[in-house]
Amino acid sequence: MCCFLSSLWLLGPRFAFLIAWLIPYGRLKVAAAFSGWILPLLGLIFLPWTTLMYVIVFPVYGVFDWLFLAFAVFADISAYAAGAYRRKDAPFYSGP
């Protein structure tokens, strides 16, 4: 069950971004948020929650859009940190 939840946590924003990109309005929203294709691709590889949230809150100007982006960055960092913490318990870990 833990592996299933971890895979949803890591693949969920990529799948949601794909679904959002496949619908016609979503494709226009992604094109408006990013000027090219390299930045969204890098965002989906390294910061998927932040990229998805940026596309969602792109035309909104205010305080809360930055708050949502901060939560998304925190979600990305926590996903990477949880993976590093779990690798620490591995038997081949040679750290302190």
Buried (B, 14 or more C-beta within 10 A) or exposed (E): EEEEEBEEBBEBBBEBBEEBBEEEEBEEBBBEBBEEEEEBEEBBEEBBBBBBBBBBBBEEEEEEBEEBBEEBBEBBEEBEEEEEEEEEEEEEEEEE
